[in-house]
Amino acid sequence: MRTLGWITPTEWREMRYCTSQAGAVDVPMFTTADVDAVPDSHPEIDWEQLRSLGKGRRSPLADLVKAKEKAAAAA
């Protein structure tokens, strides 16, 4: 799973969807307090720009994940 690692799931739950061909999937669960704290702990991100992205548009956060993975591979 690609992640920035800014918050950690408090638990994982198995979810089943009637239409899923893959069966059950594990879904990370986060506290609302942890999610609400992300913008304040990362002021370098333009949160208004992220919130205004149109449907189907690539998030600029995806580039941060790639950069983090590239740096980890180089280390």
C-alpha positions, 0 to 999 in steps of 0.5 A: 500500500502506498502511504505517506505515513502521516497517520497510523491506522488504529485497527484494520477491518475485513470488509466484504462487498457483494459485487467484489470479485476479490472477496474480502479486503482489509481496510485501515481505520483511523480516528477522526482526531488523527485525520483532523490533525493532518492539515495542522501538522503539514502546513506545507501542503496547499489544502485548499487546492487539494479540496478543490480537485475535480473528479478524476484529477491526480492528487499532488500528494501522489507525487509526495508518495513517489518522492518518499519511495524514491528516497527510501530506495536510494538510502 
